[in-house]
Amino acid sequence: MRCYLHTFLLCMIFVFFSFLYVFNQLASTLEDRDGWRVKEHGIPGRKSHDTGHLLRKRPGLEGLRDREEGLDRCKSQSVSYWNPYWRLPADVCGVNCLLESSFSERSNSAVKAESRDERSHLAVVACGPRLEETITMLKSAVLFSKKPLHFYIFAEDELHKSFRNTLESWPRRVRARFNSSIYPITFPKENAREWKKLFKPCASQRLFLPLILKEVDSLLYVDTDIIFLQPVEDMWALLSQFNSRQLAAMAPEHEEPRIGWYNRFARHPYYGKTGINSGVMLMNMTRLREKMFKNDMTTVTLKWEEMLMPLLQKYKLNITWGDQDLLNIIFHHNPESLYMFPCQWNYRPDHCIYGSNCQQAEQEGVFILHGNRGVYHDDKQPAFRAVYEAIQKYQFGDNLETSLLRPLETSLQTTTHTYCGRASHLLTKRLKQSIMSVQHREEGDDGGQQV
């Protein structure tokens, strides 16, 4: 009897291991078949969804590191520094490797050329009477930047010729430091009228830049009423401070909650304690296009383009500041995706109108001046207007110190009857450094000739 029992147990063990072997072979066969489907037909295999999801969470160099550490399908790449325009060559990986887009179809030479791109990419949207204001903003960007720029100008058709003529009228030496592309105002056809009338004319165009500029990886969007007092590439460098989940950067709407708008009046969700201001918005658009966003319209995560119109339909009766409110709602539900930069990168009248409340500007000066609410063109904040007019009147080729800085300091002395005028030293602190840097650079180039 005991012999029969031993025989039975041995048979059961044999059957068990036989089943294990069969299942192992079956799984291996399925995996090989999936691999063939990916290789031959570009069809995702059973594991591709999970793998792709992992990679989409960490695009850029971080995603490559995940890929190299967790998977053996990609060849090792050596990148000496983080570059927002860096791309994997098309022959390095198969489907679901890093960026699943048309970029993977580029040739190696094109990828290498883009990786050497040192330009800062700057976008602006101009409608109505914003031509001169936009030109002044672009002028400030060219004046102080050390590295080349690319301007993406979205404007109404009747403004295109004026933009071209003005930019082409600048000295050749200045024109050599930037490229420009001019685009029409473009909204989805089925909802174009609704988007165009949202808040100010054309303001919501910025929401569609990732969908229009599909070949652009990262972009700095600014309102027309921006003045750069610091080189653009210093703002551009903040891209390197993004963690693996962050895809956009903005400044708080307010530093002081007692005068905050969103925390006192908003009838919709907003980011953080006081909301965000979208007048200066730095974007990694590759990540933005890939991101699946949480929202309060459905339990399903949505892509950027899938989310915009339903979001507008839900909140259009409750939003006051148009597209900025929509951005606040989006990042309220996706706070991990936003990098917050301090107020000296987006310095507005709210930071000084009731007394100085931007501590970073107190310490380091103002980097970017934002003259919202039309303060460049009225007498409400003469200190802001003085900075704008100094840049506007400056002529390329003149000495920056004698033709820009000194006249500005003289004008600012007449504004001390206002709180912002009393803080005017913050407006010139960084400007002085930028001017000194330009002068030293120009002296090194050709013995002191100005921009």
C-alpha positions in Angstrom: 0.0 0.0 0.0 2.8 2.4 0.9 4.5 1.7 -2.5 1.3 2.6 -4.3 1.2 5.9 -2.4 4.8 6.8 -3.2 4.1 6.0 -6.9 1.0 8.3 -6.9 2.9 11.2 -5.3 5.7 10.9 -7.8 3.2 10.9 -10.7 1.5 14.0 -9.3 4.9 15.8 -9.0 5.7 14.8 -12.5 2.4 16.1 -13.8 2.8 19.4 -11.9 6.2 20.1 -13.4 5.0 19.1 -16.8 2.2 21.7 -16.6 4.8 24.4 -15.5 6.9 23.6 -18.5 4.0 23.8 -20.9 2.8 27.1 -19.5 6.4 28.5 -19.6 6.7 27.5 -23.3 3.4 29.0 -24.1 4.2 32.3 -22.4 7.6 32.5 -24.2 5.9 31.8 -27.6 3.3 34.6 -27.0 6.1 37.0 -25.9 8.1 36.2 -29.0 5.0 36.7 -31.2 4.4 40.1 -29.7 7.9 41.0 -30.3 7.6 40.0 -33.9 4.4 42.0 -34.2 6.1 45.1 -32.9 9.2 44.6 -35.1 7.4 43.8 -38.3 4.2 45.7 -38.1 4.6 48.4 -35.4 1.8 46.8 -33.4 2.2 47.2 -29.6 2.6 43.9 -27.8 1.0 42.8 -24.5 3.7 44.5 -22.5 3.9 47.7 -24.5 1.1 49.4 -22.6 2.8 49.2 -19.3 6.2 50.0 -20.7 4.9 53.0 -22.6 3.1 54.3 -19.6 6.3 54.2 -17.6 8.1 56.1 -20.2 5.5 58.7 -20.7 5.6 59.5 -17.0 9.3 60.4 -17.4 10.1 62.0 -20.8 13.3 63.6 -21.6 16.6 62.5 -20.1 14.9 61.0 -17.0 12.9 58.8 -19.2 16.0 57.6 -21.0 17.6 56.7 -17.6 14.5 54.7 -16.7 14.7 52.9 -20.0 18.4 52.1 -19.7 18.0 50.9 -16.1 14.8 48.9 -16.5 14.9 47.6 -20.1 17.6 46.2 -22.3 16.0 47.1 -25.6 17.7 50.5 -26.0 21.3 51.2 -26.7 23.3 53.3 -24.2 23.4 57.0 -24.9 25.8 59.6 -23.5 24.3 63.1 -22.9 26.5 65.6 -21.0 23.8 67.9 -19.9 20.0 68.3 -19.9 18.8 69.7 -23.1 15.1 70.3 -23.7 15.7 69.7 -27.4 17.4 66.4 -27.0 15.9 63.5 -28.9 16.7 59.8 -29.3 17.9 58.8 -32.8 15.3 56.8 -34.7 17.5 53.7 -34.9 18.1 53.4 -31.1 14.7 52.1 -30.0 11.6 50.4 -31.3 8.0 51.3 -30.7 7.1 52.7 -27.2 10.7 54.0 -26.7 10.7 57.4 -25.0 8.7 59.6 -27.4 5.9 57.9 -29.4 5.5 60.6 -32.0 6.6 61.6 -35.5 9.9 62.8 -33.9 11.1 59.2 -33.9 11.0 59.1 -37.7 13.7 61.9 -38.0 17.1 61.1 -39.3 20.1 60.9 -37.1 21.5 64.1 -38.6 18.4 66.0 -37.9 18.3 64.8 -34.3 22.0 65.7 -33.8 21.4 69.2 -35.3 18.5 69.8 -32.9 20.5 68.7 -29.9 23.0 71.5 -30.7 20.2 74.1 -30.8 21.0 76.7 -28.2 18.2 79.0 -29.1 15.5 80.1 -26.6 12.1 79.7 -28.2 9.7 82.6 -27.4 6.1 82.8 -28.3 3.6 85.7 -28.1 0.1 86.3 -29.3 -0.8 89.8 -30.6 -4.2 91.1 -31.6 -5.8 94.6 -32.0 -3.6 97.5 -30.9 -0.8 95.3 -29.4 1.7 95.7 -32.2 3.9 98.3 -30.7 3.8 96.7 -27.2 4.8 93.4 -28.7 7.7 94.9 -30.7 9.0 96.5 -27.5 8.8 93.2 -25.7 10.8 91.5 -28.5 13.3 94.4 -28.5 13.9 93.9 -24.8 14.5 90.1 -25.4 17.1 90.8 -28.2 18.8 93.6 -26.2 20.0 91.5 -23.3 20.1 87.9 -24.5 23.5 86.3 -25.1 22.3 83.3 -27.0 20.2 83.3 -30.2 16.4 83.5 -30.1 13.5 82.1 -32.1 10.3 84.2 -32.0 6.9 82.6 -32.7 4.5 85.5 -33.3 0.8 84.7 -33.5 -1.1 87.7 -34.9 -4.1 88.8 -36.8 -3.5 88.8 -40.5 -3.5 92.6 -40.8 -0.6 92.8 -38.4 1.7 90.4 -40.2 3.2 92.9 -42.7 3.9 95.4 -39.9 5.7 92.8 -37.8 7.8 91.7 -40.8 8.7 95.3 -41.8 9.6 96.3 -38.3 11.8 93.3 -37.6 13.5 93.6 -41.0 14.2 97.2 -40.3 16.4 96.4 -37.3 20.2 96.5 -37.9 21.7 93.4 -39.6 23.8 92.7 -36.6 20.7 92.5 -34.4 18.7 90.4 -36.9 21.5 87.9 -36.9 20.7 87.1 -33.3 17.1 85.8 -33.9 14.8 84.0 -36.2 11.1 84.7 -36.4 8.0 82.8 -37.6 4.7 84.6 -38.0 1.4 82.6 -37.7 -2.2 83.5 -38.1 -4.6 83.2 -35.2 -5.9 79.6 -35.2 -8.6 78.0 -33.2 -10.5 74.7 -33.7 -13.0 75.3 -36.5 -16.0 74.0 -34.6 -15.5 76.3 -31.6 -13.4 79.2 -33.1 -15.8 82.0 -32.2 -16.2 80.8 -28.6 -12.5 80.6 -28.1 -11.7 84.0 -29.7 -14.2 85.9 -27.5 -13.0 84.3 -24.3 -11.5 87.1 -22.1 -9.4 89.3 -24.4 -9.3 88.8 -28.2 -7.0 85.9 -29.1 -5.7 85.5 -25.5 -6.8 81.8 -25.4 -4.5 81.1 -28.5 -1.8 80.1 -26.0 -3.8 77.0 -25.0 -3.4 75.6 -28.5 0.3 76.3 -29.0 1.4 72.7 -28.1 -1.0 71.5 -30.8 0.0 74.0 -33.4 3.8 73.9 -32.9 4.1 70.2 -32.9 7.8 70.2 -33.9 8.7 72.4 -30.9 9.7 70.6 -27.8 9.9 73.5 -25.3 8.6 77.1 -25.4 8.5 80.2 -23.3 5.1 82.0 -23.8 4.8 85.6 -22.7 2.1 88.2 -22.9 2.7 91.3 -25.0 3.1 93.5 -21.9 6.3 91.8 -20.8 9.7 93.6 -20.6 12.8 91.5 -20.2 15.4 93.0 -17.8 17.4 89.8 -17.7 18.6 87.6 -20.6 15.8 85.2 -21.9 18.1 82.2 -21.6 18.2 82.7 -17.8 14.4 82.0 -17.8 15.0 79.2 -20.4 17.5 77.5 -18.0 14.7 76.9 -15.5 13.7 73.9 -17.8 16.6 72.1 -16.3 15.1 72.4 -12.8 11.9 70.5 -13.8 11.6 67.1 -12.2 10.4 64.2 -14.2 6.7 65.0 -13.8 6.7 68.8 -14.3 5.8 70.1 -17.7 5.1 73.8 -17.2 6.2 76.7 -15.0 4.4 79.8 -13.8 4.5 82.3 -10.9 1.9 82.8 -8.2 -0.9 85.2 -8.9 -0.3 86.8 -5.5 2.3 86.7 -2.8 -0.1 88.2 -0.2 -3.4 86.2 0.3 -5.1 89.3 1.9 -5.1 91.0 -1.5 -5.4 87.8 -3.6 -8.1 87.5 -6.2 -8.6 83.7 -6.5 -8.7 82.9 -2.8 -11.3 85.7 -2.3 -13.5 85.7 -5.4 -12.9 82.6 -7.6 -15.9 80.4 -8.3 -13.8 77.6 -9.7 -10.8 75.4 -8.6 -7.4 77.2 -8.7 -3.9 76.2 -8.0 -2.4 76.4 -4.5 -3.3 79.2 -2.1 -3.5 82.2 -4.4 -3.6 80.8 -8.0 -1.2 81.2 -10.8 -0.5 84.0 -13.3 -0.1 82.8 -16.9 1.5 86.0 -18.3 4.9 84.2 -18.3 4.6 80.5 -18.9 7.5 78.1 -19.6 6.4 74.8 -21.2 7.9 71.4 -22.0 5.4 70.8 -24.7 6.5 67.3 -25.5 5.6 66.3 -21.9 2.4 68.3 -22.2 1.3 66.5 -25.3 2.0 63.1 -23.8 0.5 63.8 -20.4 -2.8 62.2 -19.4 -4.5 64.8 -17.1 -6.7 64.3 -14.1 -9.9 66.4 -14.2 -13.3 66.9 -12.6 -15.3 66.1 -15.7 -14.7 62.4 -15.8 -12.9 59.7 -13.9 -10.9 59.0 -17.1 -7.7 60.9 -17.6 -7.7 63.1 -20.7 -5.1 64.4 -23.1 -4.6 68.2 -23.4 -6.6 68.5 -26.6 -9.4 66.3 -25.3 -9.8 68.4 -22.1 -9.9 72.0 -23.3 -13.4 72.3 -24.8 -15.2 70.2 -22.1 -13.5 72.3 -19.5 -14.6 75.6 -21.1 -18.2 74.2 -21.4 -18.3 73.3 -17.8 -16.8 76.6 -16.4 -17.5 79.3 -18.9 -20.1 81.0 -16.7 -17.8 80.9 -13.7 -14.5 82.1 -15.1 -13.4 85.8 -15.2 -9.8 85.7 -16.5 -10.4 83.4 -19.4 -7.6 81.0 -20.3 -5.7 81.8 -17.1 -8.6 80.5 -15.1 -8.7 77.3 -17.2 -5.0 76.8 -16.5 -5.6 77.2 -12.8 -8.3 74.6 -13.0 -6.1 72.2 -14.9 -3.2 72.5 -12.5 -5.4 72.4 -9.4 -6.1 68.8 -10.4 -2.6 68.1 -11.6 -0.4 70.1 -9.1 2.5 67.7 -9.5 2.9 68.8 -13.1 3.7 72.5 -12.3 7.0 74.1 -11.4 6.5 77.4 -9.5 9.1 80.1 -10.1 9.3 83.1 -7.9 7.8 86.5 -8.4 10.8 88.4 -9.8 10.3 86.4 -13.0 6.8 87.9 -13.3 6.8 91.2 -11.4 3.4 93.0 -11.6 1.9 96.2 -10.0 0.3 93.9 -7.4 3.8 93.3 -6.0 4.3 97.0 -5.1 1.0 98.8 -5.3 0.3 98.5 -1.6 3.9 98.2 -0.6 6.6 95.8 -1.7 5.6 92.1 -1.2 8.0 90.2 -3.5 10.8 89.2 -1.3 12.9 87.7 -4.1 12.8 90.9 -6.0 13.9 92.8 -2.8 16.9 90.6 -2.7 17.8 90.1 -6.4 15.9 92.7 -8.3 13.2 92.3 -11.0 14.0 89.9 -13.8 10.9 90.2 -15.9 8.5 93.2 -15.7 4.8 92.5 -16.4 2.7 95.6 -17.0 -0.7 94.1 -16.9 -3.9 96.1 -16.8 -2.5 98.5 -19.3 -0.2 100.3 -16.9 2.3 101.0 -19.7 -0.2 103.3 -21.4 -1.8 105.2 -18.5 -0.7 107.2 -15.4 -1.7 104.7 -12.8 1.8 103.2 -12.4 4.3 105.7 -13.8 7.3 103.6 -12.7 6.2 100.7 -15.0 5.5 103.1 -17.8 8.9 104.7 -17.5 10.6 101.3 -18.0 8.5 100.5 -21.0 9.1 103.9 -22.7 12.8 103.7 -22.0 13.0 100.4 -23.9 10.7 101.6 -26.6 12.6 104.8 -27.3 16.1 103.3 -27.3 17.7 103.1 -30.7 19.9 100.1 -31.6 23.5 101.2 -31.8 23.3 103.8 -29.1 25.1 103.4 -25.8 22.9 101.4 -23.4 24.1 103.2 -20.3 23.7 106.8 -21.6 20.7 106.3 -23.9 18.7 103.9 -21.8 19.7 103.5 -18.2 20.4 107.2 -17.3 17.2 108.5 -18.9 15.2 105.8 -17.1 16.7 106.6 -13.8 15.8 110.3 -14.3 12.2 109.4 -15.1 11.9 107.0 -12.1 12.9 109.9 -9.8 9.6 111.5 -10.7 7.5 108.5 -9.6 8.4 108.3 -5.9 4.9 109.6 -5.0 3.7 106.0 -5.7 4.6 102.8 -3.8 5.9 101.2 -7.0 8.0 104.3 -7.7 9.5 104.0 -4.2 10.6 100.5 -5.1 12.0 101.6 -8.5 15.5 100.6 -7.5 14.2 97.0 -7.9 13.4 97.7 -11.5 16.9 98.9 -12.4 19.0 96.6 -10.2 19.0 93.7 -12.7 18.8 96.0 -15.7 22.2 97.5 -14.7 23.8 94.1 -14.6 22.3 93.2 -17.9 23.6 96.4 -19.5 27.1 95.9 -18.1 27.1 92.3 -19.4 26.1 93.5 -22.9 28.8 96.2 -22.9 31.5 93.9 -21.8 30.5 91.4 -24.5 30.4 94.1 -27.2 33.7 95.5 -26.1 35.2 92.0 -26.4 33.6 91.6 -29.9 34.6 94.8 -31.6 35.9 97.4 -29.2 32.7 98.8 -27.7 30.2 99.0 -30.5 26.7 98.7 -29.0 23.9 96.4 -30.0 
